[in-house]
Amino acid sequence: MHLLFVHQNFPAQFGHIAAYLSRHKGHRCTFVSEKPPARIDGIELIQYRLRGGATRQTHYCSRTFENAVWHTHAVYQALQARPDIRPDLIIGHSGFGSTLFLRELYDCPIINYFEYFYRPHNSDMDFRPDFPSTELDRLRALARNAMILLDLQNCDLGYSPTRWQFHLFPQCFHEKLRVVFDGVDTNVWRPQPGLPRRIAGRTIPDDVRLVTYVSRGLESMRGFDIFMKMAKKLCERRKDVLFVIIGQDRICYGGDDRFTGGKSFKDWVLSQDDYDLSRFLFLGLVPPAVLAHILALSDMHVYLTAPFVLSWSLMNALACGATVLASSTAPVCEMIEDGRNGLLVDFFDVDGLAETADRVLDAPQEFKYLGKAGVEMIRNHYSLEVCLPQMLQCYQEAMHRSAANRAATPIRPNEPAMHQTF
């Protein structure tokens, strides 16, 4: 069987399952992205190239859709130039709209990964009154769903990684959506007892408490400023804590740059108060194995987020056995039950976060049961071993649904064999 994966980046959400299907099931897997052509883990990478995009003259509210059309046309053109590519199944990430035009090239089922449906109210956009969105941003939130809605209509089946994300999508599409998590590789993300307490070449004394924070970008959406306020309070109370911060000094989501006066959000946050930076390690991005090492050493991991897409870092921290202190926002509450596999505090409650953290750091061994429960939850419900069969079942269902929908249509040349299984 030939599976075609479409995403702007490689490996993104699809690399692990493509590698598994290629290596263990013998299926042909092709991945279309903006990455250079290559062959990795048996997967052929085909590159698509953008030839345009939204400009300043494009209406602010339609720029996302304009860019998505350029992406999907570039994908179409790259595959049109490869007549040897005849997939039996297409899997793509909605939002970029990359699979929409492929109906004109291939007569096969399409599955889309649906990550987020934008809403101007009761959402990430109005969650933080201290960083208010503009009227135009709220209007744009409605228009940003245009390509997503086209993908919902166009696909044979779709899936979202969490129940909370699933329920954001219009109810009229729920019948063709499933909840399937990406899967945590527990060979990488796992407890590692007996590790040397060394981070970035620095030996950490046994009596120093390690507090970790991970975010792709240091920004308000992931509560970096709230974390730093909490950390300052802890620094004032304790001399035995070191904060290890992993993430880029960039804004991935939201409009933080409207409030920072030209500074990065990190620099703006640091300029708002007097921080003893000798107590902080800012490591930028690190490889997965290094991050897993740091999370396994952590005495406490802090995860804060607005109601938005759930970060892989939370699941990785749980898988590594870290004691997790997190914001009690909706996507987090799906994964963490307070006092069972983690600790929950209101996102804005800096004093409550600091007091809870102080309690954990006073006696970290007394809270290890939370980390053990987190490891068990990931292995039983969110590991690759659990999620890959669910994903393959989703693929199989899409094949069957497509075959049923076309049962009355005469078979055409090169029509995929729907009886194939995974």
Protein Blocks (a to p, Z undefined) as FASTA:
>chain_A
ZZddddfbdfkjmlmmmmmmmmmnopacddddfbdcddeehiacdddddfbdcdfklcfk
lmmmmmmmmmmmmmmmmmmmmmkbccfbdcddehjlmmmmmmmmpccddddddfbdcdfb
hpfklmpmmlccdfklmmmmmmmmmmmmmmmmmpmbdcdfbfklmmmpcfklmmmpccdd
fbiafklnccdehiacdeehiacdfkbccdddddfbacfklommmmmmmmmmmmmmpckb
ccddedddddfedjklmmnnopafklmmmmmpccdfklpccebjadfklmmmmmmmpmbd
cdddddddddfklmmmmmnopacdddfbfklmmmpcghkloccddfklmmlmmmmmmmmm
mmmmlmmmmmmmmmmmmmmmmgmklmmmmmmmmmmmmmmmmmmmmmmpccdehiacfkbc
ZZ
